Amino acid sequence: MTTTAAATLPIKFGTDGWRALIGEDYTFENVRLCTQALCMHLKAVGLGQQGIVVGYDTRFRSEDFAVATTEVLTGNGLKVYLCDRAAPTPVVSYTIQSVQADGAVIITSSHNPAAYNGFKIKTADSSSAPQEMVDAVEAYLPELARTRHVEQRSLHAAKALGQVEMVNPIPAYDARVRDLLGEQRLENLRSAGLIIKVDSMYGAGAGYFRRLLKGGVTSVGELNGYRNPAFPGIAPEPITRNLAKLMRSVPQQGAAVGLATDGDADRLGVVDENGDFVTQLQVHALLAWYLLEVRQLRGPLIKSITTSSMIYRLGERYDVPVIETNVGFKYIGPAMIEHDALMGGEESGGYGFRGHIPERDGIVAGLYFLDLMVATGKTPTELLAALYDVVGPHYYDRRDLQFPADRREAIIAGVAKDRATLGRTNVTNMERFGGGATPLNGVRFTLADNSWLLVRFSGTEPVLRVYSEAPSPDRVQELLDSGVALAGL
């Protein structure tokens, strides 16, 4: 059956998928248009015959947007494996492998505030859609917006024709987790007697740590472990400003560690035994150190431009190559595949691992962090001290700045200007990262004191991000001030 869908504002993919305000740009009509564009691309390149997985998170009406997506996919003659419940993005991504599908669509806006929802595309290898695929899908949208022509079939009719298979994604994913850790390591975690606090941030990751670690004396207490699409008082991003409850709860409950997953559980946040936030760059380096030192594994490490220079130090220490990419797993995932990488990581708290999927997984990352603690017998603060013995002290922070839309070009010009110094410190290297959907993917200054500053526009929100890593916390804040001044904000 052929129907029409009204086009509103343009659909534009960012760092990982298309995200927009619900009811403004993110409408059922535009979700259908986006799905139709994907179908046209799949047909053009001869993909889709193995079916497409459709998953969704706990946001407002995500399950209904997933049905709308399913109806367009089936209207275009494709089989759909529709998840029968809200599920984390890495769980849906792994389902592609477990059912041997040609890819997935996931209805999620990840860490964005409650007013947003989104549309992520995954490939047959469970990776985020690479930029060339995103460009190809977007290329169909102008004509679709003009004609408003969408092929769709009702969910009821598609089920009757055998085009839709309802899938519980949990059992296959749990089995993969057991393979990744091994039964002995999982048993060690369960019998360690740790008190673990988990903040699921009202998202799709609720219940996963508790279920995977049950059966022993280790205790998992969960905060915000139920669906609330309003995400009251927070955005579901596991960073300091959103984790006040977890940061209080860990020392109050005598917990060994706090773990937090974002709205679709592809990102991890860590709180140490004192209730202090462990930065994403520190966690990235600790997880890489875990794989290299505890697990004695070897292979390339993939890092985005915004993450820690500690990864370079670990590469030197363990004689493994380090490969840098632009921001986003649409770059990191393909690089992991190309280089058979041991790990890929980004500043946002997303980490992917060899032997699993070339995609972020906050649940596996959290279990690996717990295994690092149990295998070494160290607390998070002791682990960080041990890491610094290897790579030297590194501190990090980020500021997110609102900016007037009409100042974007002026900000670009101010930040990208050549300069020999920042403050009183010489600039030893200046790199401009351009191209893609954003005019300024980033400018990074490397300084003579081994610190760095990076300024870039977010690919998912209308904000300017300023990042810094330096040998002391005070130096980090000094550099962030410099970055804000460069942007004229």
C-alpha positions as CSV (number, residue, x, y, z in Angstrom):
1,M,0.0,0.0,0.0
2,T,1.3,3.5,-0.9
3,T,0.7,6.4,1.4
4,T,2.0,9.9,1.7
5,A,3.9,11.6,4.5
6,A,4.2,15.3,5.1
7,A,7.7,16.7,5.2
8,T,8.6,19.5,7.6
9,L,12.1,20.7,8.3
10,P,15.2,19.0,6.8
11,I,16.4,15.8,8.4
12,K,20.2,16.1,9.0
13,F,22.4,13.4,10.5
14,G,25.0,14.3,13.1
15,T,27.7,12.5,14.9
16,D,25.6,9.4,15.4
17,G,22.2,9.5,13.6
18,W,19.5,12.0,13.2
19,R,18.2,13.7,16.4
20,A,15.6,16.4,16.7
21,L,12.9,17.9,19.0
22,I,9.9,15.7,19.4
23,G,6.8,17.3,17.8
24,E,8.9,19.9,15.9
25,D,11.2,18.1,13.5
26,Y,11.0,14.7,15.1
27,T,7.5,13.6,13.9
28,F,6.0,10.4,12.6
29,E,6.0,11.8,9.1
30,N,9.7,12.6,9.2
31,V,10.6,9.3,10.8
32,R,8.7,7.6,7.9
33,L,10.6,9.8,5.4
34,C,13.9,8.9,6.9
35,T,13.1,5.2,6.8
36,Q,12.0,5.5,3.2
37,A,15.3,7.1,2.3
38,L,17.1,4.2,4.1
39,C,15.1,1.7,2.1
40,M,16.0,3.4,-1.2
41,H,19.6,3.3,-0.3
42,L,19.5,-0.4,0.8
43,K,17.8,-1.3,-2.5
44,A,20.3,0.7,-4.5
45,V,23.3,-1.2,-3.0
46,G,21.6,-4.6,-2.9
47,L,21.2,-4.9,0.8
48,G,18.2,-5.6,3.1
49,Q,17.3,-9.1,1.9
50,Q,18.5,-10.6,5.3
51,G,16.1,-8.2,7.1
52,I,16.5,-5.2,9.4
53,V,16.4,-5.2,13.2
54,V,14.3,-2.4,14.7
55,G,14.9,-1.4,18.3
56,Y,14.0,1.4,20.6
57,D,14.7,3.0,24.0
58,T,12.6,4.3,26.9
59,R,11.9,7.8,25.5
60,F,8.5,9.3,24.9
61,R,6.6,7.1,22.3
62,S,9.8,5.4,21.1
63,E,7.9,2.1,20.7
64,D,5.4,3.9,18.4
65,F,8.1,5.5,16.3
66,A,9.6,2.0,16.0
67,V,6.3,0.7,14.7
68,A,6.2,3.5,12.2
69,T,9.7,2.6,11.1
70,T,8.7,-1.1,10.8
71,E,5.7,-0.2,8.7
72,V,7.8,1.6,6.1
73,L,10.5,-1.1,6.0
74,T,7.9,-3.8,5.4
75,G,6.1,-1.6,2.9
76,N,9.3,-1.7,1.0
77,G,9.3,-5.4,1.0
78,L,11.9,-6.0,3.8
79,K,11.7,-8.4,6.7
80,V,11.9,-6.8,10.2
81,Y,13.1,-8.2,13.5
82,L,11.2,-6.0,15.9
83,C,12.4,-5.9,19.5
84,D,9.6,-6.8,21.8
85,R,10.8,-4.4,24.5
86,A,12.9,-1.3,25.0
87,A,16.6,-2.3,24.8
88,P,20.0,-0.7,25.0
89,T,21.6,0.3,21.7
90,P,24.5,-2.2,22.1
91,V,21.9,-5.0,22.8
92,V,20.0,-4.1,19.6
93,S,23.3,-3.8,17.7
94,Y,24.3,-7.3,18.8
95,T,20.9,-8.6,17.7
96,I,22.0,-7.9,14.1
97,Q,24.6,-10.6,14.5
98,S,22.4,-13.0,16.5
99,V,19.7,-13.0,13.8
100,Q,22.1,-12.4,10.9
101,A,20.3,-9.3,9.6
102,D,21.6,-6.7,7.2
103,G,21.5,-3.9,9.8
104,A,19.3,-2.1,12.2
105,V,17.4,1.1,13.0
106,I,17.3,2.2,16.6
107,I,14.9,4.8,17.8
108,T,16.9,6.6,20.4
109,S,18.4,10.0,21.2
110,S,21.0,8.5,23.5
111,H,22.1,11.0,26.1
112,N,20.1,14.0,24.8
113,P,17.5,15.8,26.9
114,A,14.0,14.5,27.2
115,A,12.6,16.7,24.5
116,Y,14.7,14.9,21.8
117,N,14.4,11.6,20.0
118,G,16.5,10.1,17.3
119,F,17.1,7.6,14.5
120,K,20.3,5.6,14.5
121,I,21.3,3.4,11.6
122,K,23.5,0.3,12.1
123,T,25.3,-1.8,9.5
124,A,25.4,-5.6,9.1
125,D,28.6,-5.7,11.2
126,S,26.8,-3.8,14.0
127,S,28.8,-0.6,13.5
128,S,27.3,2.9,13.3
129,A,26.6,3.8,9.7
130,P,29.8,5.3,8.2
131,Q,29.7,8.8,6.8
132,E,29.5,7.6,3.2
133,M,26.3,5.6,4.0
134,V,24.9,8.6,5.9
135,D,25.5,10.8,2.9
136,A,23.9,8.4,0.6
137,V,20.7,8.2,2.8
138,E,20.5,11.9,3.1
139,A,20.8,12.3,-0.7
140,Y,17.3,10.8,-1.1
141,L,15.6,13.2,1.4
142,P,15.2,16.3,-0.8
143,E,13.2,14.5,-3.4
144,L,11.2,12.6,-0.8
145,A,10.4,15.8,1.0
146,R,9.1,17.2,-2.4
147,T,7.0,14.1,-3.4
148,R,6.0,13.0,0.1
149,H,5.9,9.5,-1.2
150,V,6.4,6.7,1.3
151,E,5.7,3.0,1.0
152,Q,4.2,1.4,4.1
153,R,2.2,-1.6,5.3
154,S,0.4,-1.7,8.6
155,L,2.1,-3.7,11.4
156,H,-1.0,-6.0,11.5
157,A,-0.8,-6.8,7.8
158,A,3.0,-7.2,7.8
159,K,2.7,-9.7,10.7
160,A,0.0,-11.6,8.8
161,L,2.4,-11.8,5.8
162,G,5.2,-13.1,7.9
163,Q,7.3,-10.0,7.4
164,V,7.7,-9.2,11.1
165,E,9.4,-11.4,13.7
166,M,9.2,-10.2,17.3
167,V,12.5,-10.7,19.0
168,N,13.5,-10.7,22.7
169,P,17.1,-9.4,22.4
170,I,18.2,-10.2,25.9
171,P,19.2,-14.0,25.9
172,A,21.6,-13.7,22.9
173,Y,23.2,-10.6,24.4
174,D,23.6,-12.2,27.8
175,A,25.3,-15.2,26.2
176,R,27.7,-12.9,24.4
177,V,28.6,-11.2,27.7
178,R,29.3,-14.5,29.2
179,D,31.6,-15.4,26.3
180,L,33.5,-12.0,26.5
181,L,34.2,-12.3,30.2
182,G,34.3,-16.0,30.6
183,E,32.4,-17.9,33.3
184,Q,35.3,-17.7,35.8
185,R,35.6,-14.0,35.6
186,L,31.8,-13.5,36.0
187,E,31.8,-15.9,38.9
188,N,34.7,-13.9,40.5
189,L,32.6,-10.8,40.1
190,R,29.6,-12.4,41.7
191,S,31.6,-13.8,44.6
192,A,33.7,-10.7,45.3
193,G,31.3,-9.3,47.8
194,L,31.3,-5.8,46.2
195,I,28.6,-3.3,46.9
196,I,27.9,-1.7,43.6
197,K,25.6,1.3,43.0
198,V,24.1,1.6,39.5
199,D,22.3,4.7,38.0
200,S,20.4,3.6,34.9
201,M,19.2,7.2,34.4
202,Y,15.6,6.0,33.6
203,G,17.0,4.5,30.5
204,A,17.1,1.3,28.5
205,G,20.0,-0.2,30.6
206,A,17.9,-0.7,33.7
207,G,18.3,-4.1,35.2
208,Y,21.2,-5.3,33.1
209,F,24.0,-5.2,35.8
210,R,21.7,-6.6,38.4
211,R,20.7,-9.6,36.3
212,L,24.2,-10.3,34.9
213,L,25.7,-10.3,38.4
214,K,23.0,-12.0,40.4
215,G,23.6,-15.3,42.2
216,G,26.5,-14.4,44.5
217,V,27.4,-12.2,47.4
218,T,28.1,-9.1,45.3
219,S,25.2,-6.6,45.8
220,V,23.9,-4.3,43.0
221,G,21.7,-1.5,44.1
222,E,20.0,0.5,41.3
223,L,18.9,4.1,41.1
224,N,16.5,5.5,38.5
225,G,16.0,1.9,37.3
226,Y,12.5,2.5,35.8
227,R,11.1,4.2,32.8
228,N,10.4,7.9,33.0
229,P,10.6,9.7,29.6
230,A,10.8,13.1,31.4
231,F,14.2,12.2,32.9
232,P,13.3,14.4,35.8
233,G,16.0,16.8,36.9
234,I,18.7,15.5,34.5
235,A,19.6,14.8,30.9
236,P,20.5,11.1,30.7
237,E,24.2,11.7,30.1
238,P,26.5,10.1,32.7
239,I,28.6,13.1,33.6
240,T,29.0,15.0,36.9
241,R,26.1,17.4,36.6
242,N,23.6,14.6,36.1
243,L,25.0,12.1,38.7
244,A,24.5,14.0,42.0
245,K,22.3,11.2,43.4
246,L,24.8,8.5,42.6
247,M,27.7,10.5,43.9
248,R,25.9,10.9,47.2
249,S,24.8,7.3,47.3
250,V,28.1,5.6,46.8
251,P,29.8,6.8,50.0
252,Q,26.6,6.8,52.0
253,Q,26.0,3.1,51.2
254,G,29.7,2.1,51.6
255,A,29.8,1.1,47.9
256,A,33.0,0.1,46.2
257,V,32.0,1.9,43.0
258,G,29.2,3.6,41.1
259,L,28.3,2.9,37.5
260,A,26.0,4.9,35.3
261,T,24.7,4.3,31.8
262,D,23.1,6.9,29.6
263,G,19.6,6.7,28.0
264,D,20.4,3.9,25.6
265,A,23.2,2.4,27.7
266,D,26.0,2.8,25.1
267,R,27.9,5.1,27.4
268,L,29.4,4.6,30.8
269,G,30.1,6.9,33.7
270,V,32.1,5.8,36.8
271,V,32.0,7.2,40.4
272,D,34.8,6.2,42.8
273,E,34.4,4.9,46.3
274,N,34.5,8.5,47.7
275,G,31.7,9.7,45.5
276,D,34.0,11.5,43.0
277,F,33.4,11.3,39.3
278,V,36.1,9.4,37.3
279,T,36.4,11.3,34.0
280,Q,35.6,9.6,30.8
281,L,39.3,10.0,29.6
282,Q,40.5,8.3,32.8
283,V,38.0,5.5,32.3
284,H,39.1,5.1,28.7
285,A,42.8,4.7,29.8
286,L,41.9,2.4,32.6
287,L,39.9,0.1,30.3
288,A,42.8,0.1,27.8
289,W,45.2,-0.7,30.6
290,Y,42.9,-3.5,31.8
291,L,43.0,-5.2,28.4
292,L,46.7,-4.8,27.9
293,E,47.9,-5.5,31.5
294,V,45.3,-7.7,33.2
295,R,43.9,-9.6,30.1
296,Q,47.4,-9.6,28.4
297,L,45.8,-8.8,25.0
298,R,47.4,-6.9,22.2
299,G,46.1,-5.0,19.3
300,P,45.7,-1.4,18.0
301,L,43.9,1.2,20.1
302,I,41.5,3.6,18.4
303,K,40.8,7.0,19.9
304,S,38.9,10.0,18.8
305,I,40.5,13.5,18.6
306,T,38.8,14.5,21.9
307,T,40.0,11.7,24.1
308,S,43.1,11.2,26.2
309,S,46.7,11.4,25.3
310,M,47.2,8.6,27.9
311,I,46.2,6.2,25.1
312,Y,49.4,7.2,23.3
313,R,51.5,6.6,26.4
314,L,49.9,3.2,26.8
315,G,50.6,2.4,23.2
316,E,54.2,3.2,23.7
317,R,54.4,1.2,26.9
318,Y,52.9,-1.9,25.5
319,D,54.2,-1.5,21.9
320,V,50.8,-1.3,20.2
321,P,49.7,1.2,17.5
322,V,47.3,4.0,18.3
323,I,45.1,5.3,15.6
324,E,43.1,8.6,15.9
325,T,39.8,9.4,14.2
326,N,37.3,12.2,14.1
327,V,34.6,12.3,16.7
328,G,31.9,9.6,16.6
329,F,31.7,5.9,16.3
330,K,30.7,6.3,12.7
331,Y,34.5,6.8,12.4
332,I,35.8,4.7,15.3
333,G,33.7,1.6,14.4
334,P,34.9,1.3,10.8
335,A,38.5,1.9,12.1
336,M,38.1,-0.9,14.6
337,I,37.1,-3.2,11.8
338,E,39.8,-2.1,9.4
339,H,42.6,-2.5,12.0
340,D,41.1,-5.4,14.1
341,A,41.5,-3.1,17.0
342,L,41.6,-4.2,20.6
343,M,39.5,-1.2,21.7
344,G,38.0,2.0,20.5
345,G,37.0,4.9,22.7
346,E,35.7,8.4,22.7
347,E,35.5,11.3,25.2
348,S,31.7,10.9,25.6
349,G,32.2,7.7,27.6
350,G,31.6,5.3,24.7
351,Y,33.9,2.3,24.5
352,G,33.9,-0.6,22.1
353,F,35.9,-3.9,22.3
354,R,37.3,-6.5,20.0
355,G,35.4,-9.8,20.0
356,H,32.1,-8.0,20.6
357,I,30.7,-5.3,18.3
358,P,32.5,-2.3,16.8
359,E,30.2,-0.1,18.7
360,R,29.9,1.5,22.2
361,D,28.7,-0.7,25.0
362,G,28.3,0.8,28.4
363,I,27.3,-2.5,30.0
364,V,30.3,-4.5,28.8
365,A,32.5,-1.5,29.7
366,G,31.1,-1.4,33.2
367,L,31.7,-5.2,33.7
368,Y,35.2,-4.8,32.4
369,F,35.8,-2.0,34.9
370,L,34.5,-4.2,37.7
371,D,36.7,-7.0,36.6
372,L,39.7,-4.7,36.7
373,M,38.9,-3.9,40.3
374,V,38.5,-7.5,41.3
375,A,41.5,-8.8,39.4
376,T,43.8,-6.2,40.9
377,G,42.2,-5.9,44.3
378,K,42.2,-2.1,44.0
379,T,39.7,0.6,44.5
380,P,39.0,3.1,41.7
381,T,41.3,5.7,43.3
382,E,44.0,3.1,43.7
383,L,43.6,2.1,40.1
384,L,44.0,5.7,39.0
385,A,47.1,6.1,41.0
386,A,48.6,2.9,39.5
387,L,47.7,4.1,36.0
388,Y,49.4,7.5,36.7
389,D,52.5,5.5,37.7
390,V,52.6,4.2,34.2
391,V,51.5,7.2,32.1
392,G,51.9,10.3,34.4
393,P,49.1,12.4,35.8
394,H,46.4,13.6,33.4
395,Y,43.4,15.7,34.3
396,Y,40.4,16.6,32.1
397,D,37.3,18.7,31.9
398,R,34.8,20.0,29.3
399,R,32.5,23.0,29.0
400,D,29.4,23.1,26.9
401,L,28.5,26.6,25.7
402,Q,25.3,27.9,24.1
403,F,26.0,30.4,21.3
404,P,23.9,32.7,19.1
405,A,23.3,31.0,15.7
406,D,24.4,34.2,13.9
407,R,27.8,34.0,15.6
408,R,28.8,30.6,14.3
409,E,31.0,31.9,11.5
410,A,32.7,34.4,13.8
411,I,33.4,31.7,16.3
412,I,35.0,29.5,13.6
413,A,37.2,32.4,12.4
414,G,38.3,33.3,16.0
415,V,39.1,29.7,17.0
416,A,40.8,28.6,13.8
417,K,43.2,31.6,13.6
418,D,46.9,30.7,13.6
419,R,48.6,31.4,16.9
420,A,52.0,30.6,18.4
421,T,51.0,30.7,22.1
422,L,48.1,30.2,24.4
423,G,48.6,32.5,27.4
424,R,52.3,32.1,28.2
425,T,52.7,28.6,26.8
426,N,54.0,27.8,23.3
427,V,51.7,26.0,20.8
428,T,53.7,23.0,19.5
429,N,51.0,21.8,17.1
430,M,47.7,23.2,15.8
431,E,45.3,20.9,14.0
432,R,42.1,21.8,12.2
433,F,39.5,19.0,11.7
434,G,37.0,20.0,9.0
435,G,34.5,18.6,6.6
436,G,31.3,16.6,7.2
437,A,28.1,18.2,8.4
438,T,29.7,20.8,10.6
439,P,31.8,23.6,9.3
440,L,34.1,23.2,12.4
441,N,34.7,19.6,13.5
442,G,37.4,20.9,15.8
443,V,40.6,22.8,16.3
444,R,43.2,21.3,18.7
445,F,46.1,23.0,20.2
446,T,48.9,20.9,21.6
447,L,51.1,22.9,24.0
448,A,54.7,22.7,25.2
449,D,53.7,21.5,28.7
450,N,52.0,18.3,27.2
451,S,48.6,19.7,27.7
452,W,46.0,20.2,24.9
453,L,42.9,22.3,24.2
454,L,40.2,21.4,21.6
455,V,37.2,23.5,20.5
456,R,34.4,22.0,18.3
457,F,30.7,22.3,17.6
458,S,28.6,19.4,18.9
459,G,27.3,17.0,16.2
460,T,24.2,16.2,18.2
461,E,23.2,19.5,20.0
462,P,23.4,23.2,19.3
463,V,26.3,23.8,21.6
464,L,30.0,24.6,21.4
465,R,32.2,22.2,23.3
466,V,35.6,23.2,24.8
467,Y,37.8,20.3,26.0
468,S,41.2,20.2,27.8
469,E,43.6,17.7,29.3
470,A,46.6,18.8,31.3
471,P,49.0,17.6,34.1
472,S,47.0,19.5,36.8
473,P,43.3,20.4,37.4
474,D,44.2,24.1,37.7
475,R,45.9,24.0,34.3
476,V,42.8,22.3,32.8
477,Q,40.6,25.2,34.0
478,E,43.1,27.8,32.7
479,L,43.0,26.3,29.3
480,L,39.2,26.0,29.2
481,D,39.1,29.8,30.0
482,S,41.4,30.3,27.1
483,G,39.2,28.3,24.8
484,V,36.1,30.2,25.8
485,A,38.0,33.5,25.1
486,L,39.1,32.2,21.7
487,A,35.4,31.6,20.8
488,G,34.5,35.0,22.0
489,L,31.8,33.7,24.4
